[in-house]
């Protein structure tokens, strides 16, 4: 018996992704990826029930937060994270906290993001903006083959009205299987997904945190940065840019 809240995999996909059941309609279940930003549906008969206590995602990227304190002080770049999925947002916010990065999180539906993004940019004046949630590449559709890429693009365009330069505002946009090329054209500095694959819930936060902790004016090692994400350059790609952290001297000892 499958119930809402159960963890399951899909037999027809060789049990590759663990989902949480978030809805049941007749003989089908609505599924949300536990670790990847993916929504799906599947017949109940296709589902394999997982032991919740044995579902463990061992992916936790190593971000270098070791700073040579000496007499210097550090001001990491500020992050505004807009996410349509509250549980993924909370997970990312915990990641920022663990890495001592200042971040503000807002839970907004993909279709409403473009209406709200300017307000929060003005309120928080971030160095880095994340626009993410859920997406999907649907080959069988005739017109718009992406579930939410258009919504992400609209939000990116609005953000670029606020700040045109990627040197002043880094934008990370997209989710699973998003339209990478179009997001970059619209003004995103980093976007998913070059190979139309799923991305990990933490992937946008990994990019943002790394750039927040890189010295302002220092060129990012693009290949090294992308390799920190779960699926590397297949999941997220982007443009050469610089870090956002200020380094000052001297540090007040009081």
KEKE-3310 file (N, C-alpha, C; in steps of 0.2 Angstrom, whole numbers, plus 5000, padded with zeros to 4 digits):
npx = (5004:5003:5006:5004:5018:5027:5042:5048:5054:5055:5051:5051:5061:5072:5074:5081:5080:5076:5060:5048:5031:5019:5006:4991:4981:4968:4974:4987:5002:5008:5024:5039:5056:5068:5081:5084:5079:5065:5049:5036:5025:5018:5011:5004:5007:5020:5028:5041:5042:5052:5063:5062:5071:5083:5086:5098:5107:5122:5129:5138:5145:5162:5166:5178:5181:5191:5199:5212:5214:5222:5226:5216:5199:5183:5170:5159:5150:5133:5118:5103:5090:5078:5065:5054:5051:5048:5054:5067:5072:5074:5083:5094:5096:5100:5113:5119:5120:5128:5140:5143:5138:5129:5113:5097:5081:5067:5051:5043:5031:5035:5028:5025:5037:5043:5036:5039:5053:5060:5056:5062:5075:5078:5075:5085:5097:5107:5122:5122:5110:5098:5087:5076:5068:5056:5057:5055:5059:5050:5048:5037:5029:5022:5024:5029:5042:5047:5044:5045:5054:5052:5046:5057:5065:5058:5059:5073:5075:5068:5076:5088:5084:5085:5099:5111:5124:5134:5145:5141:5129:5127:5118:5110:5101:5087:5082:5079:5083:5081:5080:5095:5102:5094:5091:5104:5105:5095:5101:5106:5120:5124:5117:5105:5100:5114:5115:5102:5098:5094:5096:5105:5097:5105:5113:5112:5115:5128:5135:5133:5137:5151:5155:5152:5162:5173:5187:5183:5184:5193:5196:5185:5189:5182:5180:5183:5174:5162:5164:5161:5148:5134:5133:5142:5148:5138:5126:5125:5130:5140:5146:5162:5167:5169:5174:5164:5167:5172:5188:5196:5206:5213:5207:5195:5199:5191)
npy = (4994:5011:5027:5044:5053:5043:5035:5032:5022:5022:5008:5006:5015:5009:5011:5023:5035:5042:5046:5056:5053:5064:5066:5057:5051:5043:5029:5033:5041:5057:5063:5069:5073:5067:5071:5077:5090:5087:5084:5072:5060:5044:5027:5018:5004:5004:5008:5006:5003:5012:5010:5022:5025:5021:5028:5038:5052:5054:5065:5078:5093:5099:5114:5126:5135:5140:5153:5164:5171:5180:5197:5201:5205:5198:5199:5190:5188:5193:5183:5181:5170:5163:5152:5139:5128:5124:5115:5111:5124:5126:5117:5122:5134:5129:5125:5136:5142:5133:5136:5148:5159:5174:5174:5176:5169:5166:5159:5156:5154:5147:5153:5166:5172:5182:5193:5197:5197:5210:5218:5211:5211:5225:5226:5218:5220:5210:5201:5190:5181:5168:5159:5147:5130:5119:5110:5103:5094:5091:5081:5077:5088:5100:5114:5124:5116:5115:5114:5125:5134:5145:5153:5155:5162:5174:5179:5181:5191:5202:5203:5208:5220:5227:5226:5226:5221:5207:5207:5214:5209:5192:5180:5165:5152:5141:5124:5106:5099:5111:5125:5128:5136:5146:5153:5158:5167:5176:5182:5176:5171:5159:5143:5129:5116:5110:5097:5093:5086:5080:5090:5092:5096:5104:5110:5124:5131:5128:5133:5147:5149:5146:5156:5167:5166:5168:5179:5196:5202:5192:5180:5167:5149:5141:5128:5120:5125:5121:5107:5105:5103:5091:5084:5090:5098:5094:5096:5110:5125:5139:5157:5165:5173:5184:5183:5188:5192:5203:5208:5214:5226:5233:5219:5221:5219:5220)
npz = (5000:4995:5002:5005:5008:5008:5003:4987:4973:4954:4945:4931:4928:4932:4946:4949:4955:4970:4976:4985:4989:4986:4982:4978:4965:4960:4952:4951:4957:4963:4962:4971:4969:4981:4982:4970:4959:4954:4948:4946:4939:4942:4939:4952:4952:4947:4956:4968:4985:4997:5011:5023:5032:5027:5016:5011:5006:5001:4996:4999:4996:4997:5002:5002:5016:5024:5030:5031:5044:5053:5053:5045:5040:5034:5022:5015:5000:4998:4997:4988:4988:4978:4978:4972:4978:4995:5004:4997:4997:5011:5014:5007:5013:5026:5021:5018:5030:5037:5030:5034:5027:5022:5018:5011:5010:4999:4996:4982:4969:4953:4942:4948:4950:4942:4945:4958:4960:4958:4969:4980:4976:4977:4991:4998:4991:4984:4981:4974:4965:4966:4956:4956:4956:4951:4935:4919:4904:4891:4878:4870:4869:4858:4857:4869:4876:4889:4906:4916:4911:4904:4914:4923:4914:4912:4925:4926:4916:4922:4933:4927:4923:4935:4938:4926:4924:4926:4934:4944:4949:4951:4943:4945:4938:4935:4934:4936:4920:4913:4901:4896:4886:4883:4895:4898:4887:4891:4902:4913:4923:4927:4923:4922:4911:4904:4897:4898:4910:4926:4941:4957:4973:4980:4971:4965:4976:4979:4969:4972:4985:4984:4976:4984:4993:4987:4984:4980:4964:4960:4948:4944:4944:4932:4928:4939:4949:4943:4944:4957:4959:4959:4947:4939:4924:4915:4922:4926:4919:4914:4914:4913:4928:4942:4960:4975:4988:5000:5007:5021:5031:5046:5057:5069:5086:5097)
capx = (5000:5007:5003:5007:5024:5031:5048:5048:5057:5051:5054:5052:5067:5077:5074:5087:5079:5071:5055:5043:5024:5016:4999:4988:4975:4966:4979:4993:5005:5012:5031:5044:5063:5070:5087:5085:5074:5061:5042:5034:5019:5019:5006:5006:5010:5027:5032:5044:5043:5059:5064:5064:5077:5089:5087:5103:5110:5129:5132:5139:5151:5167:5168:5184:5179:5196:5201:5218:5211:5228:5223:5211:5192:5180:5163:5156:5145:5126:5114:5095:5088:5071:5064:5047:5050:5050:5059:5073:5075:5076:5089:5099:5097:5105:5119:5122:5122:5134:5146:5144:5137:5123:5108:5090:5077:5060:5047:5038:5029:5039:5024:5025:5044:5045:5032:5042:5060:5063:5055:5067:5082:5078:5075:5091:5103:5112:5128:5121:5103:5096:5080:5075:5062:5056:5057:5056:5060:5045:5049:5031:5025:5023:5026:5034:5044:5050:5038:5045:5060:5049:5045:5063:5068:5055:5062:5080:5075:5066:5082:5093:5082:5088:5106:5113:5130:5135:5150:5138:5124:5128:5112:5110:5094:5085:5081:5080:5081:5079:5083:5101:5104:5089:5093:5110:5104:5091:5105:5109:5127:5125:5111:5105:5105:5117:5113:5095:5098:5092:5101:5104:5094:5110:5118:5112:5118:5135:5138:5132:5142:5158:5156:5151:5168:5179:5188:5180:5189:5197:5193:5183:5191:5175:5179:5184:5168:5156:5165:5159:5141:5133:5133:5147:5146:5132:5120:5126:5136:5140:5150:5167:5165:5173:5171:5160:5169:5177:5193:5198:5211:5214:5202:5194:5200:5187)
capy = (5000:5017:5032:5051:5054:5037:5036:5026:5023:5019:5001:5007:5019:5005:5013:5027:5041:5042:5051:5056:5053:5070:5066:5051:5052:5036:5024:5036:5045:5063:5062:5074:5070:5069:5075:5080:5095:5084:5082:5067:5055:5037:5022:5015:4998:5005:5010:5002:5006:5012:5011:5029:5026:5018:5033:5043:5055:5055:5070:5085:5096:5102:5121:5129:5140:5141:5160:5166:5177:5185:5203:5203:5203:5195:5200:5186:5191:5192:5179:5180:5163:5162:5145:5137:5122:5126:5110:5112:5130:5126:5113:5126:5139:5126:5124:5143:5144:5129:5139:5155:5164:5177:5172:5177:5164:5167:5153:5159:5149:5149:5158:5172:5175:5188:5199:5198:5198:5216:5220:5208:5214:5231:5225:5215:5222:5205:5201:5184:5179:5162:5158:5140:5127:5113:5111:5097:5094:5087:5080:5076:5094:5103:5121:5125:5109:5115:5116:5131:5138:5152:5157:5157:5167:5180:5182:5183:5197:5207:5205:5211:5227:5230:5226:5223:5218:5201:5209:5217:5204:5186:5176:5157:5151:5135:5118:5100:5099:5118:5127:5131:5141:5152:5156:5162:5172:5181:5186:5172:5170:5151:5140:5122:5111:5109:5091:5092:5081:5082:5093:5091:5101:5109:5113:5131:5134:5126:5138:5153:5149:5146:5163:5171:5165:5170:5186:5201:5204:5186:5176:5160:5143:5139:5120:5118:5127:5117:5101:5104:5101:5084:5081:5094:5103:5091:5099:5117:5128:5147:5162:5167:5179:5185:5182:5193:5193:5209:5207:5221:5226:5227:5217:5224:5213:5221)
capz = (5000:4995:5006:5005:5013:5007:4999:4982:4966:4949:4942:4924:4927:4936:4953:4949:4959:4976:4977:4990:4987:4988:4981:4975:4961:4957:4952:4950:4962:4961:4965:4971:4970:4988:4982:4964:4958:4949:4949:4941:4941:4940:4941:4958:4951:4944:4962:4973:4992:5000:5019:5024:5037:5023:5011:5013:5001:5004:4993:5003:4993:5001:5001:5006:5020:5028:5029:5034:5048:5054:5055:5040:5041:5027:5021:5010:4996:5000:4992:4988:4985:4977:4976:4972:4983:5001:5007:4995:5000:5018:5014:5004:5019:5031:5018:5018:5037:5039:5027:5036:5021:5023:5013:5012:5006:4998:4993:4977:4964:4947:4938:4951:4952:4939:4948:4965:4960:4959:4976:4984:4975:4981:4998:5000:4987:4985:4976:4970:4965:4963:4954:4955:4958:4947:4928:4915:4897:4889:4871:4866:4868:4852:4858:4874:4878:4896:4911:4919:4909:4902:4920:4925:4909:4913:4931:4925:4913:4927:4937:4923:4923:4941:4937:4919:4924:4930:4938:4950:4951:4948:4943:4944:4936:4932:4939:4932:4913:4911:4894:4898:4882:4883:4902:4897:4883:4895:4907:4918:4923:4927:4922:4921:4912:4897:4895:4899:4915:4933:4945:4964:4976:4983:4966:4964:4982:4979:4965:4975:4991:4981:4973:4989:4997:4983:4984:4975:4959:4958:4942:4946:4940:4930:4928:4946:4952:4941:4947:4964:4959:4959:4940:4935:4918:4912:4925:4926:4915:4915:4911:4917:4932:4948:4966:4978:4995:5002:5012:5024:5036:5050:5060:5076:5091:5103)
cpx = (5004:5003:5007:5012:5029:5037:5048:5053:5053:5054:5055:5058:5073:5079:5080:5086:5074:5066:5051:5036:5021:5008:4997:4981:4973:4971:4986:4996:5009:5019:5035:5051:5065:5077:5088:5078:5069:5054:5040:5028:5021:5013:5008:5009:5017:5031:5035:5045:5050:5058:5066:5070:5084:5090:5092:5107:5117:5133:5132:5145:5156:5168:5173:5182:5185:5199:5207:5217:5217:5225:5218:5204:5189:5173:5161:5151:5138:5122:5107:5093:5081:5070:5057:5046:5053:5055:5066:5076:5077:5083:5095:5101:5101:5112:5123:5125:5128:5141:5147:5143:5130:5118:5101:5086:5070:5057:5042:5037:5033:5035:5024:5032:5045:5041:5035:5049:5063:5062:5060:5074:5083:5079:5082:5097:5108:5117:5126:5113:5102:5089:5079:5069:5061:5055:5057:5056:5055:5045:5043:5027:5027:5026:5031:5036:5047:5044:5039:5051:5058:5048:5052:5066:5065:5058:5069:5080:5073:5072:5087:5090:5084:5095:5108:5119:5131:5141:5147:5132:5125:5121:5113:5103:5093:5084:5082:5078:5079:5083:5089:5103:5100:5090:5099:5109:5100:5095:5107:5116:5129:5118:5111:5100:5107:5115:5106:5094:5095:5098:5100:5101:5098:5114:5118:5116:5125:5138:5138:5137:5149:5160:5156:5158:5174:5180:5186:5186:5194:5193:5191:5187:5184:5175:5179:5177:5162:5157:5163:5152:5140:5135:5138:5144:5140:5125:5120:5132:5135:5145:5156:5165:5170:5170:5167:5162:5174:5182:5196:5203:5211:5207:5201:5195:5195:5181)
cpy = (5006:5023:5039:5051:5048:5039:5030:5028:5020:5013:5002:5011:5016:5008:5018:5033:5040:5048:5051:5057:5059:5071:5059:5053:5046:5031:5027:5040:5051:5063:5068:5071:5072:5073:5079:5084:5092:5082:5077:5064:5048:5032:5019:5008:4998:5007:5005:5006:5006:5012:5018:5030:5024:5023:5038:5045:5057:5061:5076:5088:5099:5109:5123:5135:5143:5148:5161:5172:5182:5191:5206:5201:5201:5197:5196:5189:5188:5188:5180:5174:5163:5155:5143:5131:5124:5121:5110:5119:5130:5122:5117:5131:5136:5126:5131:5144:5140:5132:5146:5161:5167:5176:5174:5173:5166:5161:5156:5154:5152:5154:5165:5176:5181:5194:5201:5199:5205:5219:5217:5210:5221:5231:5223:5217:5216:5205:5195:5182:5172:5162:5151:5137:5120:5115:5104:5098:5089:5086:5080:5082:5097:5110:5122:5118:5109:5118:5123:5136:5145:5156:5160:5163:5174:5183:5185:5190:5203:5209:5209:5219:5231:5231:5223:5219:5212:5202:5212:5213:5197:5182:5169:5155:5144:5129:5112:5101:5106:5120:5131:5137:5147:5156:5160:5168:5178:5184:5182:5171:5162:5149:5133:5122:5109:5103:5089:5086:5084:5086:5092:5097:5106:5112:5120:5134:5133:5132:5145:5154:5149:5153:5168:5172:5166:5177:5190:5203:5198:5182:5169:5155:5140:5131:5118:5119:5122:5109:5099:5102:5093:5081:5085:5098:5100:5094:5106:5119:5136:5151:5163:5173:5179:5184:5189:5195:5199:5206:5214:5220:5233:5225:5219:5218:5214:5216)
cpz = (5000:4998:5004:5010:5012:5003:4994:4977:4961:4946:4935:4923:4931:4943:4954:4953:4964:4976:4983:4987:4990:4986:4977:4972:4958:4958:4951:4956:4959:4965:4965:4973:4977:4987:4975:4963:4953:4952:4944:4943:4939:4942:4948:4957:4949:4950:4966:4980:4995:5008:5020:5028:5033:5017:5013:5007:5004:5001:4997:5001:4998:4998:5005:5010:5025:5026:5033:5038:5050:5057:5050:5043:5034:5027:5014:5006:4998:4995:4994:4984:4984:4974:4977:4976:4990:5005:5004:4997:5007:5018:5012:5010:5024:5028:5019:5026:5039:5036:5029:5031:5023:5017:5015:5007:5005:4994:4989:4972:4957:4943:4941:4952:4949:4942:4955:4965:4961:4966:4980:4983:4978:4988:5001:4997:4987:4980:4971:4971:4962:4962:4952:4957:4955:4940:4925:4908:4894:4881:4867:4865:4862:4852:4863:4877:4886:4900:4914:4917:4907:4908:4923:4921:4911:4920:4930:4921:4917:4931:4934:4922:4929:4940:4931:4920:4929:4935:4945:4953:4947:4948:4941:4944:4933:4937:4934:4925:4910:4904:4896:4893:4882:4890:4901:4893:4887:4900:4913:4918:4923:4926:4921:4915:4905:4894:4896:4905:4921:4937:4953:4967:4978:4977:4965:4970:4982:4975:4969:4981:4989:4979:4979:4993:4993:4983:4978:4970:4956:4953:4945:4941:4938:4930:4935:4950:4950:4943:4954:4965:4958:4952:4935:4929:4914:4915:4925:4923:4916:4912:4916:4921:4938:4955:4969:4985:4996:5007:5014:5029:5039:5054:5067:5081:5096:5102)
residu = (UNK:UNK:UNK:UNK:UNK:UNK:UNK:UNK:UNK:UNK:UNK:UNK:UNK:UNK:UNK:UNK:UNK:UNK:UNK:UNK:UNK:UNK:UNK:UNK:UNK:UNK:UNK:UNK:UNK:UNK:UNK:UNK:UNK:UNK:UNK:UNK:UNK:UNK:UNK:UNK:UNK:UNK:UNK:UNK:UNK:UNK:UNK:UNK:UNK:UNK:UNK:UNK:UNK:UNK:UNK:UNK:UNK:UNK:UNK:UNK:UNK:UNK:UNK:UNK:UNK:UNK:UNK:UNK:UNK:UNK:UNK:UNK:UNK:UNK:UNK:UNK:UNK:UNK:UNK:UNK:UNK:UNK:UNK:UNK:UNK:UNK:UNK:UNK:UNK:UNK:UNK:UNK:UNK:UNK:UNK:UNK:UNK:UNK:UNK:UNK:UNK:UNK:UNK:UNK:UNK:UNK:UNK:UNK:UNK:UNK:UNK:UNK:UNK:UNK:UNK:UNK:UNK:UNK:UNK:UNK:UNK:UNK:UNK:UNK:UNK:UNK:UNK:UNK:UNK:UNK:UNK:UNK:UNK:UNK:UNK:UNK:UNK:UNK:UNK:UNK:UNK:UNK:UNK:UNK:UNK:UNK:UNK:UNK:UNK:UNK:UNK:UNK:UNK:UNK:UNK:UNK:UNK:UNK:UNK:UNK:UNK:UNK:UNK:UNK:UNK:UNK:UNK:UNK:UNK:UNK:UNK:UNK:UNK:UNK:UNK:UNK:UNK:UNK:UNK:UNK:UNK:UNK:UNK:UNK:UNK:UNK:UNK:UNK:UNK:UNK:UNK:UNK:UNK:UNK:UNK:UNK:UNK:UNK:UNK:UNK:UNK:UNK:UNK:UNK:UNK:UNK:UNK:UNK:UNK:UNK:UNK:UNK:UNK:UNK:UNK:UNK:UNK:UNK:UNK:UNK:UNK:UNK:UNK:UNK:UNK:UNK:UNK:UNK:UNK:UNK:UNK:UNK:UNK:UNK:UNK:UNK:UNK:UNK:UNK:UNK:UNK:UNK:UNK:UNK:UNK:UNK:UNK:UNK:UNK:UNK:UNK:UNK:UNK:UNK)
# end
